[in-house]
């Protein structure tokens, strides 16, 4: 292989490495954003994520009103430390409320 051929090979190898690193960075960035917007124990959206959703303009073709309910679960810290009980409590609180007509 000529010197020019070797140089081109090194250049293409470097470009392949750069592509892999960029894909890895994009994947890590996506994981980091997910972690920043969800509770690690329950997988539910956290306050930061809900604030982002609330800040987005509403869809004019959608419902005229959007509501958000924030709840404070009594003695949650103790349940949260018990992990499974806390996880189940939050998941139950996240279930849609059913209102009888």
GURO-271639 format. One record per atom (N, C-alpha, C, O): residue in three letters; x, y, z negated; residue number from 0. Coordinates in nm, 2 decimals. Layout:
<nodes>
('Ala',(X,Y,Z),NUM);
...
</nodes>
This chain:
<nodes>
('Unk',(0.09,-0.12,0.00),0);
('Unk',(0.00,0.00,0.00),0);
('Unk',(0.09,0.12,0.00),0);
('Unk',(0.19,0.13,-0.07),0);
('Unk',(0.05,0.22,0.08),1);
('Unk',(0.13,0.34,0.09),1);
('Unk',(0.11,0.43,-0.04),1);
('Unk',(0.02,0.41,-0.12),1);
('Unk',(0.20,0.53,-0.05),2);
('Unk',(0.19,0.62,-0.17),2);
('Unk',(0.05,0.69,-0.17),2);
('Unk',(-0.01,0.71,-0.27),2);
('Unk',(0.01,0.73,-0.05),3);
('Unk',(-0.12,0.80,-0.04),3);
('Unk',(-0.23,0.71,-0.08),3);
('Unk',(-0.33,0.75,-0.14),3);
('Unk',(-0.22,0.58,-0.04),4);
('Unk',(-0.32,0.48,-0.07),4);
('Unk',(-0.33,0.46,-0.22),4);
('Unk',(-0.44,0.45,-0.28),4);
('Unk',(-0.21,0.45,-0.29),5);
('Unk',(-0.21,0.44,-0.43),5);
('Unk',(-0.27,0.56,-0.50),5);
('Unk',(-0.34,0.54,-0.60),5);
('Unk',(-0.24,0.67,-0.45),6);
('Unk',(-0.29,0.79,-0.51),6);
('Unk',(-0.45,0.80,-0.50),6);
('Unk',(-0.52,0.84,-0.59),6);
('Unk',(-0.50,0.76,-0.38),7);
('Unk',(-0.64,0.75,-0.36),7);
('Unk',(-0.71,0.65,-0.45),7);
('Unk',(-0.81,0.67,-0.51),7);
('Unk',(-0.64,0.53,-0.47),8);
('Unk',(-0.69,0.43,-0.56),8);
('Unk',(-0.70,0.48,-0.70),8);
('Unk',(-0.80,0.46,-0.77),8);
('Unk',(-0.60,0.55,-0.75),9);
('Unk',(-0.60,0.61,-0.89),9);
('Unk',(-0.71,0.71,-0.90),9);
('Unk',(-0.78,0.72,-1.00),9);
('Unk',(-0.73,0.79,-0.79),10);
('Unk',(-0.84,0.89,-0.79),10);
('Unk',(-0.98,0.83,-0.81),10);
('Unk',(-1.06,0.87,-0.88),10);
('Unk',(-1.00,0.72,-0.73),11);
('Unk',(-1.13,0.65,-0.73),11);
('Unk',(-1.15,0.58,-0.87),11);
('Unk',(-1.26,0.58,-0.92),11);
('Unk',(-1.04,0.53,-0.92),12);
('Unk',(-1.05,0.46,-1.06),12);
('Unk',(-1.09,0.57,-1.16),12);
('Unk',(-1.17,0.54,-1.25),12);
('Unk',(-1.03,0.69,-1.15),13);
('Unk',(-1.06,0.79,-1.24),13);
('Unk',(-1.20,0.84,-1.23),13);
('Unk',(-1.27,0.87,-1.33),13);
('Unk',(-1.25,0.84,-1.11),14);
('Unk',(-1.39,0.88,-1.09),14);
('Unk',(-1.49,0.78,-1.14),14);
('Unk',(-1.59,0.81,-1.20),14);
('Unk',(-1.45,0.65,-1.13),15);
('Unk',(-1.53,0.54,-1.19),15);
('Unk',(-1.54,0.55,-1.34),15);
('Unk',(-1.64,0.54,-1.41),15);
('Unk',(-1.42,0.58,-1.40),16);
('Unk',(-1.42,0.60,-1.55),16);
('Unk',(-1.50,0.72,-1.59),16);
('Unk',(-1.58,0.71,-1.69),16);
('Unk',(-1.50,0.83,-1.51),17);
('Unk',(-1.58,0.95,-1.54),17);
('Unk',(-1.72,0.92,-1.53),17);
('Unk',(-1.80,0.96,-1.62),17);
('Unk',(-1.77,0.84,-1.43),18);
('Unk',(-1.91,0.81,-1.42),18);
('Unk',(-1.96,0.72,-1.54),18);
('Unk',(-2.06,0.75,-1.59),18);
('Unk',(-1.87,0.63,-1.58),19);
('Unk',(-1.91,0.54,-1.70),19);
('Unk',(-1.92,0.63,-1.82),19);
('Unk',(-2.01,0.61,-1.90),19);
('Unk',(-1.83,0.72,-1.84),20);
('Unk',(-1.83,0.81,-1.96),20);
('Unk',(-1.95,0.90,-1.96),20);
('Unk',(-2.01,0.92,-2.06),20);
('Unk',(-1.99,0.95,-1.84),21);
('Unk',(-2.11,1.03,-1.83),21);
('Unk',(-2.23,0.96,-1.86),21);
('Unk',(-2.32,1.01,-1.93),21);
('Unk',(-2.24,0.83,-1.81),22);
('Unk',(-2.36,0.75,-1.85),22);
('Unk',(-2.36,0.72,-2.00),22);
('Unk',(-2.47,0.72,-2.06),22);
('Unk',(-2.25,0.69,-2.05),23);
('Unk',(-2.24,0.66,-2.20),23);
('Unk',(-2.28,0.79,-2.28),23);
('Unk',(-2.35,0.78,-2.38),23);
('Unk',(-2.24,0.90,-2.23),24);
('Unk',(-2.27,1.03,-2.30),24);
('Unk',(-2.42,1.05,-2.30),24);
('Unk',(-2.48,1.09,-2.39),24);
('Unk',(-2.48,1.03,-2.18),25);
('Unk',(-2.62,1.05,-2.16),25);
('Unk',(-2.70,0.96,-2.25),25);
('Unk',(-2.80,1.00,-2.31),25);
('Unk',(-2.66,0.83,-2.26),26);
('Unk',(-2.72,0.73,-2.35),26);
('Unk',(-2.71,0.77,-2.50),26);
('Unk',(-2.81,0.77,-2.57),26);
('Unk',(-2.59,0.82,-2.54),27);
('Unk',(-2.57,0.86,-2.68),27);
('Unk',(-2.65,0.98,-2.71),27);
('Unk',(-2.71,1.00,-2.82),27);
('Unk',(-2.66,1.07,-2.61),28);
('Unk',(-2.74,1.20,-2.63),28);
('Unk',(-2.89,1.16,-2.65),28);
('Unk',(-2.96,1.22,-2.74),28);
('Unk',(-2.94,1.07,-2.57),29);
('Unk',(-3.08,1.02,-2.58),29);
('Unk',(-3.10,0.96,-2.72),29);
('Unk',(-3.21,0.99,-2.78),29);
('Unk',(-3.01,0.87,-2.76),30);
('Unk',(-3.02,0.81,-2.89),30);
('Unk',(-3.02,0.91,-3.01),30);
('Unk',(-3.10,0.90,-3.10),30);
('Unk',(-2.94,1.01,-2.99),31);
('Unk',(-2.93,1.12,-3.10),31);
('Unk',(-3.05,1.20,-3.10),31);
('Unk',(-3.10,1.23,-3.21),31);
('Unk',(-3.11,1.23,-2.99),32);
('Unk',(-3.24,1.31,-2.99),32);
('Unk',(-3.35,1.23,-3.05),32);
('Unk',(-3.43,1.28,-3.13),32);
('Unk',(-3.35,1.10,-3.02),33);
('Unk',(-3.46,1.01,-3.08),33);
('Unk',(-3.44,1.01,-3.23),33);
('Unk',(-3.54,1.02,-3.30),33);
('Unk',(-3.32,0.99,-3.28),34);
('Unk',(-3.29,0.99,-3.42),34);
('Unk',(-3.33,1.13,-3.49),34);
('Unk',(-3.37,1.13,-3.60),34);
('Unk',(-3.31,1.24,-3.42),35);
('Unk',(-3.34,1.37,-3.47),35);
('Unk',(-3.49,1.39,-3.48),35);
('Unk',(-3.53,1.48,-3.56),35);
('Unk',(-3.57,1.32,-3.40),36);
('Unk',(-3.71,1.35,-3.39),36);
('Unk',(-3.80,1.24,-3.46),36);
('Unk',(-3.92,1.26,-3.46),36);
('Unk',(-3.74,1.14,-3.51),37);
('Unk',(-3.82,1.03,-3.58),37);
('Unk',(-3.76,1.00,-3.71),37);
('Unk',(-3.65,1.02,-3.74),37);
('Unk',(-3.85,0.95,-3.79),38);
('Unk',(-3.81,0.90,-3.93),38);
('Unk',(-3.75,0.76,-3.91),38);
('Unk',(-3.81,0.67,-3.85),38);
('Unk',(-3.63,0.74,-3.96),39);
('Unk',(-3.56,0.61,-3.94),39);
('Unk',(-3.62,0.49,-4.00),39);
('Unk',(-3.61,0.38,-3.95),39);
('Unk',(-3.69,0.52,-4.11),40);
('Unk',(-3.76,0.41,-4.18),40);
('Unk',(-3.89,0.36,-4.11),40);
('Unk',(-3.91,0.24,-4.10),40);
('Unk',(-3.97,0.46,-4.07),41);
('Unk',(-4.10,0.42,-4.01),41);
('Unk',(-4.10,0.43,-3.86),41);
('Unk',(-4.19,0.36,-3.80),41);
('Unk',(-4.01,0.50,-3.80),42);
('Unk',(-4.02,0.52,-3.65),42);
('Unk',(-4.12,0.62,-3.61),42);
('Unk',(-4.14,0.64,-3.49),42);
('Unk',(-4.19,0.69,-3.70),43);
('Unk',(-4.29,0.79,-3.67),43);
('Unk',(-4.22,0.93,-3.64),43);
('Unk',(-4.11,0.95,-3.69),43);
('Unk',(-4.29,1.01,-3.57),44);
('Unk',(-4.24,1.15,-3.54),44);
('Unk',(-4.22,1.22,-3.67),44);
('Unk',(-4.30,1.21,-3.76),44);
('Unk',(-4.12,1.30,-3.68),45);
('Unk',(-4.09,1.38,-3.80),45);
('Unk',(-4.15,1.52,-3.78),45);
('Unk',(-4.20,1.55,-3.68),45);
('Unk',(-4.13,1.60,-3.88),46);
('Unk',(-4.18,1.74,-3.88),46);
('Unk',(-4.12,1.82,-3.76),46);
('Unk',(-4.19,1.90,-3.69),46);
('Unk',(-3.99,1.80,-3.73),47);
('Unk',(-3.93,1.87,-3.62),47);
('Unk',(-4.00,1.84,-3.49),47);
('Unk',(-4.02,1.93,-3.41),47);
('Unk',(-4.03,1.71,-3.47),48);
('Unk',(-4.09,1.67,-3.35),48);
('Unk',(-4.23,1.73,-3.34),48);
('Unk',(-4.28,1.77,-3.23),48);
('Unk',(-4.31,1.73,-3.45),49);
('Unk',(-4.44,1.78,-3.45),49);
('Unk',(-4.44,1.93,-3.42),49);
('Unk',(-4.53,1.98,-3.35),49);
('Unk',(-4.34,2.00,-3.47),50);
('Unk',(-4.33,2.14,-3.45),50);
('Unk',(-4.30,2.17,-3.30),50);
('Unk',(-4.35,2.27,-3.24),50);
('Unk',(-4.22,2.09,-3.24),51);
('Unk',(-4.20,2.10,-3.09),51);
('Unk',(-4.32,2.08,-3.01),51);
('Unk',(-4.35,2.15,-2.92),51);
('Unk',(-4.40,1.98,-3.05),52);
('Unk',(-4.53,1.95,-2.98),52);
('Unk',(-4.62,2.07,-3.00),52);
('Unk',(-4.69,2.11,-2.90),52);
('Unk',(-4.63,2.12,-3.12),53);
('Unk',(-4.72,2.23,-3.15),53);
('Unk',(-4.68,2.36,-3.07),53);
('Unk',(-4.77,2.44,-3.04),53);
('Unk',(-4.55,2.37,-3.04),54);
('Unk',(-4.50,2.49,-2.98),54);
('Unk',(-4.52,2.49,-2.83),54);
('Unk',(-4.51,2.59,-2.76),54);
('Unk',(-4.55,2.37,-2.77),55);
('Unk',(-4.57,2.36,-2.63),55);
('Unk',(-4.71,2.42,-2.59),55);
('Unk',(-4.81,2.40,-2.66),55);
('Unk',(-4.72,2.49,-2.47),56);
('Unk',(-4.85,2.54,-2.43),56);
('Unk',(-4.94,2.43,-2.41),56);
('Unk',(-4.90,2.32,-2.36),56);
('Unk',(-5.07,2.45,-2.44),57);
('Unk',(-5.17,2.34,-2.42),57);
('Unk',(-5.20,2.33,-2.27),57);
('Unk',(-5.19,2.43,-2.19),57);
('Unk',(-5.25,2.22,-2.23),58);
('Unk',(-5.29,2.19,-2.10),58);
('Unk',(-5.43,2.25,-2.07),58);
('Unk',(-5.53,2.21,-2.14),58);
('Unk',(-5.44,2.34,-1.97),59);
('Unk',(-5.57,2.41,-1.95),59);
('Unk',(-5.69,2.31,-1.91),59);
('Unk',(-5.80,2.34,-1.94),59);
('Unk',(-5.65,2.19,-1.86),60);
('Unk',(-5.75,2.10,-1.82),60);
('Unk',(-5.79,2.00,-1.93),60);
('Unk',(-5.88,1.92,-1.92),60);
('Unk',(-5.71,2.01,-2.04),61);
('Unk',(-5.73,1.92,-2.16),61);
('Unk',(-5.83,1.98,-2.25),61);
('Unk',(-5.90,2.07,-2.22),61);
('Unk',(-5.84,1.92,-2.37),62);
('Unk',(-5.94,1.97,-2.47),62);
('Unk',(-5.90,2.11,-2.52),62);
('Unk',(-5.79,2.15,-2.52),62);
('Unk',(-6.01,2.18,-2.55),63);
('Unk',(-5.99,2.32,-2.59),63);
('Unk',(-5.93,2.34,-2.72),63);
('Unk',(-5.87,2.44,-2.75),63);
('Unk',(-5.93,2.24,-2.81),64);
('Unk',(-5.88,2.25,-2.94),64);
('Unk',(-5.79,2.14,-2.98),64);
('Unk',(-5.82,2.02,-2.94),64);
('Unk',(-5.68,2.17,-3.04),65);
('Unk',(-5.59,2.06,-3.09),65);
('Unk',(-5.57,2.09,-3.24),65);
('Unk',(-5.55,2.20,-3.28),65);
('Unk',(-5.57,1.98,-3.31),66);
('Unk',(-5.56,1.99,-3.46),66);
('Unk',(-5.44,1.90,-3.50),66);
('Unk',(-5.41,1.80,-3.44),66);
('Unk',(-5.38,1.95,-3.61),67);
('Unk',(-5.27,1.88,-3.67),67);
('Unk',(-5.29,1.87,-3.82),67);
('Unk',(-5.31,1.98,-3.88),67);
('Unk',(-5.28,1.76,-3.87),68);
('Unk',(-5.30,1.74,-4.02),68);
('Unk',(-5.17,1.70,-4.08),68);
('Unk',(-5.11,1.59,-4.04),68);
('Unk',(-5.12,1.77,-4.17),69);
('Unk',(-5.00,1.73,-4.25),69);
('Unk',(-5.05,1.69,-4.38),69);
('Unk',(-5.13,1.75,-4.45),69);
('Unk',(-5.00,1.57,-4.43),70);
('Unk',(-5.04,1.52,-4.56),70);
('Unk',(-4.92,1.51,-4.65),70);
('Unk',(-4.81,1.48,-4.61),70);
('Unk',(-4.95,1.53,-4.77),71);
('Unk',(-4.85,1.50,-4.88),71);
('Unk',(-4.89,1.38,-4.95),71);
('Unk',(-5.00,1.38,-5.02),71);
('Unk',(-4.82,1.27,-4.94),72);
('Unk',(-4.86,1.15,-5.01),72);
('Unk',(-4.80,1.14,-5.15),72);
('Unk',(-4.68,1.15,-5.17),72);
('Unk',(-4.89,1.14,-5.25),73);
('Unk',(-4.85,1.14,-5.39),73);
('Unk',(-4.76,1.02,-5.42),73);
('Unk',(-4.77,0.91,-5.37),73);
('Unk',(-4.66,1.05,-5.50),74);
('Unk',(-4.56,0.95,-5.55),74);
('Unk',(-4.49,0.88,-5.43),74);
('Unk',(-4.45,0.77,-5.44),74);
('Unk',(-4.48,0.95,-5.32),75);
('Unk',(-4.42,0.89,-5.20),75);
('Unk',(-4.27,0.85,-5.22),75);
('Unk',(-4.23,0.75,-5.17),75);
('Unk',(-4.20,0.93,-5.29),76);
('Unk',(-4.05,0.91,-5.31),76);
('Unk',(-4.03,0.77,-5.37),76);
('Unk',(-3.94,0.70,-5.33),76);
('Unk',(-4.11,0.73,-5.47),77);
('Unk',(-4.09,0.60,-5.54),77);
('Unk',(-4.13,0.49,-5.44),77);
('Unk',(-4.06,0.39,-5.43),77);
('Unk',(-4.23,0.51,-5.36),78);
('Unk',(-4.27,0.41,-5.26),78);
('Unk',(-4.16,0.40,-5.15),78);
('Unk',(-4.13,0.29,-5.10),78);
('Unk',(-4.11,0.52,-5.11),79);
('Unk',(-4.01,0.52,-5.00),79);
('Unk',(-3.89,0.45,-5.05),79);
('Unk',(-3.82,0.38,-4.96),79);
('Unk',(-3.85,0.46,-5.17),80);
('Unk',(-3.73,0.38,-5.22),80);
('Unk',(-3.76,0.23,-5.22),80);
('Unk',(-3.66,0.16,-5.20),80);
('Unk',(-3.88,0.19,-5.23),81);
('Unk',(-3.91,0.05,-5.22),81);
('Unk',(-3.92,0.00,-5.08),81);
('Unk',(-3.95,-0.11,-5.05),81);
('Unk',(-3.89,0.09,-4.99),82);
('Unk',(-3.89,0.07,-4.84),82);
('Unk',(-4.01,0.01,-4.78),82);
('Unk',(-4.08,0.07,-4.71),82);
('Unk',(-4.03,-0.12,-4.80),83);
('Unk',(-4.15,-0.19,-4.74),83);
('Unk',(-4.28,-0.12,-4.78),83);
('Unk',(-4.36,-0.10,-4.69),83);
('Unk',(-4.30,-0.10,-4.91),84);
('Unk',(-4.42,-0.03,-4.95),84);
('Unk',(-4.43,0.11,-4.89),84);
('Unk',(-4.54,0.15,-4.84),84);
('Unk',(-4.32,0.18,-4.89),85);
('Unk',(-4.33,0.32,-4.83),85);
('Unk',(-4.35,0.31,-4.68),85);
('Unk',(-4.43,0.39,-4.63),85);
('Unk',(-4.29,0.22,-4.61),86);
('Unk',(-4.31,0.20,-4.47),86);
('Unk',(-4.46,0.17,-4.44),86);
('Unk',(-4.52,0.24,-4.35),86);
('Unk',(-4.52,0.08,-4.52),87);
('Unk',(-4.66,0.05,-4.49),87);
('Unk',(-4.75,0.16,-4.53),87);
('Unk',(-4.85,0.19,-4.46),87);
('Unk',(-4.72,0.24,-4.63),88);
('Unk',(-4.80,0.35,-4.67),88);
('Unk',(-4.80,0.46,-4.56),88);
('Unk',(-4.91,0.51,-4.53),88);
('Unk',(-4.69,0.49,-4.51),89);
('Unk',(-4.68,0.59,-4.40),89);
('Unk',(-4.75,0.54,-4.28),89);
('Unk',(-4.82,0.62,-4.21),89);
('Unk',(-4.73,0.42,-4.24),90);
('Unk',(-4.80,0.36,-4.12),90);
('Unk',(-4.95,0.37,-4.14),90);
('Unk',(-5.02,0.40,-4.04),90);
('Unk',(-5.00,0.33,-4.26),91);
('Unk',(-5.14,0.34,-4.28),91);
('Unk',(-5.19,0.48,-4.27),91);
('Unk',(-5.30,0.51,-4.21),91);
('Unk',(-5.11,0.58,-4.32),92);
('Unk',(-5.15,0.72,-4.32),92);
('Unk',(-5.15,0.77,-4.18),92);
('Unk',(-5.22,0.87,-4.14),92);
('Unk',(-5.07,0.71,-4.09),93);
('Unk',(-5.05,0.75,-3.95),93);
('Unk',(-5.17,0.70,-3.86),93);
('Unk',(-5.18,0.74,-3.75),93);
('Unk',(-5.24,0.60,-3.91),94);
('Unk',(-5.35,0.55,-3.83),94);
('Unk',(-5.46,0.65,-3.81),94);
('Unk',(-5.49,0.74,-3.90),94);
('Unk',(-5.52,0.65,-3.69),95);
('Unk',(-5.62,0.75,-3.66),95);
('Unk',(-5.74,0.75,-3.76),95);
('Unk',(-5.78,0.64,-3.81),95);
('Unk',(-5.79,0.86,-3.80),96);
('Unk',(-5.90,0.87,-3.89),96);
('Unk',(-6.03,0.85,-3.81),96);
('Unk',(-6.04,0.90,-3.70),96);
('Unk',(-6.12,0.77,-3.86),97);
('Unk',(-6.25,0.75,-3.79),97);
('Unk',(-6.36,0.83,-3.87),97);
('Unk',(-6.37,0.81,-3.99),97);
('Unk',(-6.43,0.91,-3.79),98);
('Unk',(-6.53,0.99,-3.85),98);
('Unk',(-6.66,0.93,-3.79),98);
('Unk',(-6.68,0.93,-3.67),98);
('Unk',(-6.76,0.90,-3.88),99);
('Unk',(-6.89,0.85,-3.84),99);
('Unk',(-6.97,0.97,-3.79),99);
('Unk',(-6.98,1.08,-3.86),99);
('Unk',(-7.04,0.96,-3.68),100);
('Unk',(-7.13,1.07,-3.63),100);
('Unk',(-7.26,1.07,-3.70),100);
('Unk',(-7.34,1.15,-3.67),100);
</nodes>
